[in-house]
Amino acid sequence: MLRLGAVVLRVSDVDRAGAFWSEALGLERHPDNADFLLPRGPVPATRLHLDRRDRTHLDLWADDAADREVQVARLVALGARRVAWDYPEDADFVVLADPDDNLFCVVG
């Protein structure tokens, strides 16, 4: 049986991206290959969301709407930026871009 082993992001600077995503997600750099970021502790199950309209991106889940706003502020302080987006009226997510302009959502 196969399992989702990694999400691959194209980046222009591995060190900058590694620093951003390590802090954003509480990951650590692999001791033998800094291109890989590993979880600390047990690995939670990752959902693969199939969608006909959306482009490939990460969905980061916050605990609730209040935590979502805290996490968005933290990620922006780390170097992410808010992206202008046409949000639905009942949106439970915020669209951000990492320092390499990879889009991702914070949902909560």
Backbone hydrogen bonds in HBPLUS format (Angstrom, degrees):
<---DONOR---> <-ACCEPTOR-->    atom                        ^
c    i                          cat <-CA-CA->   ^        H-A-AA   ^      H-
h    n   atom  resd res      DA  || num        DHA   H-A  angle D-A-AA Bond
n    s   type  num  typ     dist DA aas  dist angle  dist       angle   num
A0017-ALA N   A0013-ASP O   2.95 MM   4  6.12 173.0  1.95 161.6 163.9     1
A0018-GLY N   A0014-VAL O   2.74 MM   4  5.72 152.8  1.81 143.0 151.6     2
A0019-ALA N   A0015-ASP O   2.94 MM   4  6.12 154.9  2.00 145.4 151.5     3
A0020-PHE N   A0016-ARG O   2.99 MM   4  6.25 163.7  2.02 151.4 155.7     4
A0021-TRP N   A0017-ALA O   2.89 MM   4  6.03 171.5  1.90 160.6 160.0     5
A0022-SER N   A0018-GLY O   2.93 MM   4  5.74 148.1  2.04 137.9 147.2     6
A0023-GLU N   A0019-ALA O   3.23 MM   4  6.28 165.3  2.25 143.7 147.2     7
A0024-ALA N   A0020-PHE O   2.81 MM   4  5.98 160.2  1.85 152.7 159.6     8
A0025-LEU N   A0021-TRP O   3.01 MM   4  5.82 162.6  2.04 140.7 144.1     9
A0026-GLY N   A0022-SER O   2.85 MM   4  5.32 118.0  2.24 135.6 146.8    10
A0027-LEU N   A0022-SER O   2.99 MM   5  4.40 138.9  2.17 120.7 129.6    11
A0028-GLU N   A0038-LEU O   2.85 MM  10  5.28 155.5  1.90 146.2 154.4    12
A0038-LEU N   A0028-GLU O   2.77 MM  10  5.28 169.1  1.78 157.1 157.0    13
A0030-HIS N   A0036-PHE O   2.90 MM   6  5.47 155.9  1.95 162.0 157.7    14
A0036-PHE N   A0033-ASN O   3.07 MM   3  6.00 173.3  2.07 129.0 131.1    15
A0105-CYS N   A0058-LEU O   2.87 MM  47  6.29 162.2  1.90 158.2 163.1    16
A0060-LEU N   A0105-CYS O   2.75 MM  45  6.00 176.1  1.76 161.7 162.9    17
A0107-VAL N   A0060-LEU O   2.79 MM  47  6.05 163.5  1.82 159.5 165.3    18
A0062-ALA N   A0107-VAL O   2.64 MM  45  5.81 176.1  1.64 170.3 171.4    19
A0068-ARG N   A0064-ASP O   2.83 MM   4  6.04 148.8  1.92 149.6 159.7    20
A0069-GLU N   A0065-ALA O   3.19 MM   4  6.50 155.7  2.25 147.0 150.5    21
A0070-VAL N   A0066-ALA O   3.18 MM   4  6.51 153.7  2.25 145.1 152.6    22
A0071-GLN N   A0067-ASP O   2.81 MM   4  6.03 163.9  1.84 157.3 161.2    23
A0072-VAL N   A0068-ARG O   2.84 MM   4  6.08 156.6  1.89 151.4 158.2    24
A0073-ALA N   A0069-GLU O   3.07 MM   4  6.21 164.7  2.10 144.0 147.8    25
A0074-ARG N   A0070-VAL O   2.98 MM   4  6.25 155.1  2.04 145.6 153.0    26
A0075-LEU N   A0071-GLN O   2.83 MM   4  6.04 161.5  1.86 153.6 158.1    27
A0076-VAL N   A0072-VAL O   2.90 MM   4  6.10 158.1  1.94 153.3 159.2    28
A0077-ALA N   A0073-ALA O   2.99 MM   4  6.19 153.8  2.06 143.8 151.0    29
A0078-LEU N   A0074-ARG O   3.06 MM   4  6.36 132.1  2.30 137.1 150.1    30
A0078-LEU N   A0075-LEU O   3.08 MM   3  4.95 128.1  2.36  90.9 105.0    31
A0080-ALA N   A0075-LEU O   2.96 MM   5  5.51 163.7  1.99 144.8 139.7    32
A0079-GLY N   A0076-VAL O   3.06 MM   3  5.15 150.6  2.15 101.4 110.5    33
A0081-ARG N   A0097-ALA O   2.95 MM  16  5.38 147.0  2.06 144.8 155.2    34
A0097-ALA N   A0081-ARG O   2.85 MM  16  5.38 143.7  1.98 148.1 159.8    35
A0083-VAL N   A0095-VAL O   3.11 MM  12  5.69 159.1  2.15 146.7 141.5    36
A0091-ALA N   A0088-PRO O   3.17 MM   3  5.23 150.4  2.27 121.0 117.0    37
A0108-GLY N   A0092-ASP O   2.91 MM  16  5.73 164.8  1.93 168.5 173.1    38
A0094-VAL N   A0106-VAL O   2.94 MM  12  5.28 141.1  2.10 133.8 146.0    39
A0106-VAL N   A0094-VAL O   2.92 MM  12  5.28 155.0  1.98 147.6 155.8    40
A0096-LEU N   A0104-PHE O   2.83 MM   8  5.44 176.1  1.83 173.6 174.9    41
A0104-PHE N   A0096-LEU O   2.88 MM   8  5.44 152.0  1.96 150.5 151.2    42
A0098-ASP N   A0102-ASN O   2.94 MM   4  5.36 156.1  2.00 140.3 145.1    43
A0101-ASP N   A0098-ASP O   2.85 MM   3  5.13 159.8  1.89 125.5 125.6    44
